[in-house]
Amino acid sequence: MINKVVKDADEAVKDIPDNAILMLGGFGLCGIPENCISALLKTGVKGLTCISNNAGVDDFGIGLMLKTRQVKKMISSYVGENAEFERQLLAGELEVDLIPQGTLAERVRAGGAGIPAFFTPAGYGTEVAEGKEVREFDGKKYLMESWLQADFALVKAWKGDSAGNLVFKGTARNFNPMMATAGKITIAEVEELVPLGTLDPNEIHTPGIYVQRIFEGKNYEKRIEQRTVTNR
């Protein structure tokens, strides 16, 4: 029986070296690998290239690693909610590849599927197109975009079993399933770790073949990035 369970986040990330390329699941603060990020802060690993939709906020998520200067490059699609991210970008202290969100998602998916490149109309005629091959299909211009792959993919799921099968809940699914397929080593933290055979095969979003390490996380804050309420 395959058992991919590790004790905790500290054990899961302890061999991530300086200058590694990481994928981190999540959208805003939804579905981010909170425990793995906290563990990386403790290891002090530096020179990281982080592929993520965004960088969290100043005091949570990847934003914490930006403050400690552990990240040298961000590959993402959004800066807006993180003042330190914006400051480092404008000051030239951080390398940043800003990518249209759909293109980012497809580049990650392509990486997991073994597709080295694809064509998309998104970004044609803008700065995004600089240095990229352009081809015309049916009278429309398309950019060639390359796959994205990582040394480690850090994802967060709702439930998982000892073989690494994962189930995501609601919008926390976001970038997590595709990133789980595109890392050489995928580390999954889950809210609930269940025995093998507990999960309905028809409800599994990410098969365990893509996951090398899994652990049950703790103390999830599940912060809300922007709380909006109706005045009554």
Backbone torsions as a table, in degrees:
resi	resn	phi	psi	omega
1	MET	NA	131.2	-179.8
2	ILE	-78.7	128.3	177.8
3	ASN	-128.0	112.5	-176.4
4	LYS	-105.2	11.5	-175.5
5	VAL	-73.4	131.6	170.9
6	VAL	-115.0	162.8	-171.1
7	LYS	-60.2	-50.6	-174.5
8	ASP	-162.8	-173.9	-178.1
9	ALA	-63.3	-38.5	-179.0
10	ASP	-59.0	-44.3	179.1
11	GLU	-68.9	-36.4	-175.5
12	ALA	-65.5	-35.9	-173.7
13	VAL	-107.1	4.5	-170.2
14	LYS	-62.5	-24.5	-178.3
15	ASP	-100.4	9.0	175.8
16	ILE	-70.7	118.3	-173.6
17	PRO	-89.4	167.9	171.4
18	ASP	-56.6	147.9	176.0
19	ASN	68.2	18.5	177.1
20	ALA	-74.9	155.8	172.9
21	ILE	-99.5	122.6	-177.7
22	LEU	-117.2	143.5	164.3
23	MET	-107.0	135.3	178.7
24	LEU	-127.4	117.7	-179.3
25	GLY	-66.9	167.0	178.0
26	GLY	122.5	162.5	178.0
27	PHE	-141.8	111.8	-170.2
28	GLY	66.6	-121.3	175.7
29	LEU	-109.2	10.0	-176.1
30	CYS	-91.8	118.9	176.1
31	GLY	74.8	27.5	179.3
32	ILE	-87.4	151.2	179.5
33	PRO	-77.8	75.7	-173.4
34	GLU	-56.3	-46.3	-176.5
35	ASN	-67.0	-40.4	179.6
36	CYS	-65.0	-39.6	178.4
37	ILE	-63.3	-42.7	178.2
38	SER	-61.6	-39.1	179.6
39	ALA	-68.2	-37.6	178.0
40	LEU	-65.5	-34.6	176.5
41	LEU	-60.4	-37.8	-178.4
42	LYS	-74.0	-33.0	-179.0
43	THR	-72.1	-27.3	-179.1
44	GLY	76.6	10.6	178.7
45	VAL	-55.3	143.6	-174.3
46	LYS	-136.6	173.7	179.7
47	GLY	71.5	25.7	-174.5
48	LEU	-77.9	142.6	166.5
49	THR	-103.4	119.1	-175.1
50	CYS	-111.3	123.3	176.0
51	ILE	-102.0	112.2	-176.9
52	SER	-157.4	152.3	179.9
53	ASN	-54.5	-40.1	178.9
54	ASN	-154.0	-171.1	-176.1
55	ALA	-117.3	33.7	178.9
56	GLY	65.7	-145.6	175.9
57	VAL	-123.3	176.8	-173.0
58	ASP	-58.7	-35.2	-174.1
59	ASP	-113.3	20.6	-179.7
60	PHE	-159.8	152.3	179.4
61	GLY	72.0	-150.6	-178.6
62	ILE	-60.7	-24.6	177.6
63	GLY	-53.4	-31.4	178.0
64	LEU	-66.6	-36.9	179.2
65	MET	-74.6	-26.7	174.1
66	LEU	-67.2	-39.7	180.0
67	LYS	-62.9	-36.3	-179.2
68	THR	-88.0	6.2	177.5
69	ARG	57.9	37.8	177.2
70	GLN	-89.1	-11.6	-176.8
71	VAL	-107.9	126.3	177.6
72	LYS	-98.8	-22.7	-177.7
73	LYS	-148.8	137.6	173.7
74	MET	-114.5	132.0	171.2
75	ILE	-114.4	105.0	-170.4
76	SER	-154.3	-178.1	-176.9
77	SER	-121.2	-3.1	-174.2
78	TYR	-150.8	137.2	-179.5
79	VAL	-114.0	-28.6	-162.2
80	GLY	-39.5	-39.8	-171.8
81	GLU	-92.1	4.2	-174.2
82	ASN	-123.8	104.9	-176.5
83	ALA	-65.8	-36.6	-179.8
84	GLU	-69.9	-38.4	174.7
85	PHE	-57.9	-48.9	-179.7
86	GLU	-62.8	-41.5	-178.6
87	ARG	-64.1	-46.7	-179.4
88	GLN	-64.5	-36.8	178.0
89	LEU	-63.0	-51.2	-176.5
90	LEU	-68.7	-27.8	-179.5
91	ALA	-85.8	-3.2	-179.3
92	GLY	72.8	20.4	-178.7
93	GLU	-90.8	-10.3	-175.4
94	LEU	-137.1	131.0	173.6
95	GLU	-76.4	134.2	-178.5
96	VAL	-137.6	128.1	168.3
97	ASP	-107.2	109.3	176.7
98	LEU	-91.7	125.5	-172.1
99	ILE	-128.1	136.9	173.8
100	PRO	-51.3	140.3	-171.0
101	GLN	-58.1	-43.8	178.6
102	GLY	-64.5	-36.8	177.8
103	THR	-66.3	-41.6	177.5
104	LEU	-59.5	-46.8	-179.8
105	ALA	-61.0	-42.7	-177.8
106	GLU	-72.1	-33.2	177.3
107	ARG	-65.6	-37.3	176.7
108	VAL	-68.8	-45.1	179.5
109	ARG	-60.6	-41.1	178.7
110	ALA	-62.5	-40.4	178.2
111	GLY	-59.3	-41.6	179.3
112	GLY	-72.1	-29.0	-178.2
113	ALA	-88.6	-4.7	-179.6
114	GLY	77.2	26.8	178.9
115	ILE	-102.7	109.3	-171.2
116	PRO	-69.7	-22.4	-178.7
117	ALA	-161.4	160.8	177.1
118	PHE	-154.6	169.8	-179.8
119	PHE	-113.7	138.2	179.7
120	THR	-143.1	146.1	177.2
121	PRO	-78.7	-15.6	-175.9
122	ALA	-63.2	124.9	176.3
123	GLY	95.0	-8.3	179.2
124	TYR	-62.5	135.9	179.9
125	GLY	82.2	7.8	178.6
126	THR	-122.8	-178.3	177.7
127	GLU	-61.7	-25.2	179.3
128	VAL	-59.3	-28.0	-174.9
129	ALA	-82.9	-10.0	-174.5
130	GLU	-58.4	125.6	176.7
131	GLY	79.0	5.6	-177.4
132	LYS	-107.0	148.6	178.2
133	GLU	-67.8	138.2	177.9
134	VAL	-119.7	133.6	174.9
135	ARG	-130.5	156.7	179.4
136	GLU	-107.7	130.1	176.1
137	PHE	-127.3	122.4	179.8
138	ASP	51.0	41.1	175.5
139	GLY	80.7	7.4	-179.0
140	LYS	-122.2	142.1	-177.6
141	LYS	-86.5	138.5	-179.4
142	TYR	-132.8	145.7	175.5
143	LEU	-94.7	144.2	171.6
144	MET	-89.0	126.0	177.9
145	GLU	-117.8	143.0	-177.7
146	SER	-96.5	159.4	178.3
147	TRP	-64.6	162.9	171.4
148	LEU	-121.6	132.2	175.3
149	GLN	-135.0	162.9	-175.7
150	ALA	-138.8	157.7	174.0
151	ASP	-68.6	-41.1	179.1
152	PHE	-136.0	137.2	172.0
153	ALA	-112.8	124.9	-179.6
154	LEU	-109.5	115.2	-176.1
155	VAL	-126.0	160.6	179.7
156	LYS	-128.4	127.4	-178.9
157	ALA	-124.2	169.2	179.0
158	TRP	-78.9	-53.3	178.7
159	LYS	-131.3	153.2	175.4
160	GLY	-155.9	160.2	177.1
161	ASP	-117.2	179.2	-172.7
162	SER	-66.7	-16.4	177.5
163	ALA	-90.8	-2.6	177.1
164	GLY	93.5	5.3	175.4
165	ASN	-67.6	136.2	-172.2
166	LEU	-124.8	144.6	172.2
167	VAL	-125.9	127.5	178.7
168	PHE	-102.1	156.2	-176.2
169	LYS	-119.1	124.1	174.6
170	GLY	58.4	-142.7	-176.3
171	THR	-73.6	-7.0	174.9
172	ALA	-67.9	-7.1	177.1
173	ARG	-68.3	-44.2	178.6
174	ASN	12.9	-115.8	-175.8
175	PHE	-81.9	-8.9	-171.5
176	ASN	-60.3	-50.1	-176.7
177	PRO	-61.2	-41.4	-178.1
178	MET	-71.4	-35.3	178.0
179	MET	-67.7	-32.6	178.8
180	ALA	-60.4	-25.7	-178.5
181	THR	-88.3	-13.9	-169.1
182	ALA	-108.6	8.8	177.1
183	GLY	-104.2	142.7	175.2
184	LYS	-62.8	-38.7	173.3
185	ILE	-126.7	120.4	179.0
186	THR	-105.9	126.9	-180.0
187	ILE	-111.8	122.5	-178.6
188	ALA	-114.0	127.7	169.9
189	GLU	-106.1	139.0	-174.8
190	VAL	-129.7	152.8	176.8
191	GLU	-72.4	-33.1	-179.5
192	GLU	-139.2	121.8	177.8
193	LEU	-98.7	119.7	-174.8
194	VAL	-114.5	159.2	179.3
195	PRO	-64.7	152.4	177.5
196	LEU	-59.0	134.1	-179.5
197	GLY	97.2	-8.6	-179.4
198	THR	-75.9	-38.1	-176.2
199	LEU	-76.9	138.2	174.5
200	ASP	-69.7	121.4	-179.3
201	PRO	-53.1	-30.5	-178.8
202	ASN	-74.9	-12.3	-177.9
203	GLU	-107.1	0.2	-180.0
204	ILE	-76.7	126.9	-180.0
205	HIS	-90.1	-38.3	178.9
206	THR	-124.6	115.9	178.1
207	PRO	-66.9	148.3	-176.6
208	GLY	-62.0	-16.5	-179.8
209	ILE	-60.3	-24.5	-179.2
210	TYR	-86.6	-10.7	-172.0
211	VAL	-110.3	130.0	179.9
212	GLN	-101.5	-28.4	-179.2
213	ARG	-139.2	143.0	178.8
214	ILE	-145.5	144.2	176.4
215	PHE	-150.6	158.4	177.3
216	GLU	-87.8	120.3	-179.3
217	GLY	-78.9	176.0	-179.5
218	LYS	-148.6	162.2	175.0
219	ASN	55.0	42.3	179.0
220	TYR	-68.5	128.2	179.5
221	GLU	-84.9	-33.4	-179.4
222	LYS	47.4	54.1	-178.0
223	ARG	-64.9	152.9	173.6
224	ILE	-101.1	123.9	-173.6
225	GLU	-67.0	-48.1	178.5
226	GLN	-134.4	109.2	179.9
227	ARG	-89.1	122.4	179.2
228	THR	-120.8	126.0	-179.4
229	VAL	-126.4	158.4	179.9
230	THR	-94.6	131.2	175.7
231	ASN	-71.2	133.0	-179.0
232	ARG	-112.3	NA	NA
